[in-house]
Amino acid sequence: MSAVPDLVVLSGSLASDSKCDRVAEWCAAQCAGKGARVRVFRGVELQFPFFRSAVDVPSCVREYLDVMERADGVVLVSPAYHGAVSGLLKNALDYVNELDDPDHPLLDGRPIGCVALAQGEQGATTTLATLRTIGHALRGWPTPLGVTLSGDHALFDETGSPAREPVRARLHVMLSQVISLSETHARRRAARLRA
Ligand SMILES: Cc1cc2nc3c(=O)[nH]c(=O)nc-3n(C[C@H](O)[C@H](O)[C@H](O)COP(=O)(O)O)c2cc1C
C-alpha cells in the first residue's frame, strides 16, 4: 500500500538571499515532484524565542511543532557558523523536545537528510557531522548520505538549481533516501491510526 509522506524542510539562515533557503526550496521542489507533501520553513519562519523547558510553548511555535509532529521525514539545511549548526536552527530543533509522545518521542523513526553550506570544506564537514549528531539525539535516522556545499564558485545556476552536477547528484541520492524511508514511516503511521 502506498502512502504519501509528509516532509518538512528547515533552513537555518536569516541572511537575505540565503543560500540555505535556496537549497531548502530546491530540495522541497524535488521532493514534491516525487509525490511527497512538503512544508518548508525558511530561516525567517524559525525566529522563535529561545527555548525554555517547563514553560508553555509560545503560540508562534505551535504550528511549527504540529508540522514537525506529523512529519514522516525531515531535511535540515544549515550554514556553518564557526564550525557548527546555526543557533537559529539549533533553537528550532530544541523545541522538538516538546514532542514527548511516550511511544514516539521527538523525531523517533523519522529519516533526517542533512545539508551543510559553508565557505570552506572544513566548516561544511564539521557542520554536517553536528547535524547528524543532533538528528541521532532526536531519535531520528540521519540518512546514509549527507551533503556539503562549499567554496567560492557560484553555487546555483540560472535556473536556481545547484550549479555543480556532483552536488545535484548527491542531493538527489540523499532526498531519495529520505523519501523512501519516509514512505515506510507514513505507512506505519497510517496503520497506527487505523488500529
Ligand atoms: C557568523 C558566521 C560564521 C561563519 N562560520 C563559518 C565557518 O566556521 N566555516 C565556514 O566555512 N564558513 C563559515 N561561514 C560562512 C557561511 O557558512 C556560508 O557563507 C554559508 O553559505 C551561509 O549560508 P546562507 O547564505 O544561507 O546564510 C560563517 C558565516 C557567518 C555569518
The ligand as a Gaussian input file, in Angstrom:
#p B3LYP/6-31G(d) Opt

LIG

0 1
 C       28.652000      34.099000      11.795000
 C       29.209000      33.299000      10.644000
 C       30.079000      32.273000      10.908000
 C       30.581000      31.501000       9.846000
 N       31.436000      30.479000      10.135000
 C       31.921000      29.733000       9.138000
 C       32.825000      28.676000       9.417000
 O       33.169000      28.392000      10.555000
 N       33.311000      27.955000       8.372000
 C       32.973000      28.232000       7.082000
 O       33.453000      27.555000       6.193000
 N       32.078000      29.212000       6.784000
 C       31.563000      29.969000       7.783000
 N       30.668000      30.972000       7.498000
 C       30.203000      31.140000       6.113000
 C       28.784000      30.533000       5.923000
 O       28.676000      29.248000       6.458000
 C       28.442000      30.451000       4.429000
 O       28.578000      31.723000       3.854000
 C       27.046000      29.917000       4.166000
 O       26.914000      29.633000       2.809000
 C       25.972000      30.921000       4.549000
 O       24.695000      30.444000       4.132000
 P       23.478000      31.489000       3.962000
 O       23.719000      32.259000       2.680000
 O       22.267000      30.626000       3.878000
 O       23.486000      32.371000       5.176000
 C       30.182000      31.774000       8.525000
 C       29.294000      32.834000       8.265000
 C       28.806000      33.587000       9.319000
 C       27.834000      34.715000       9.021000

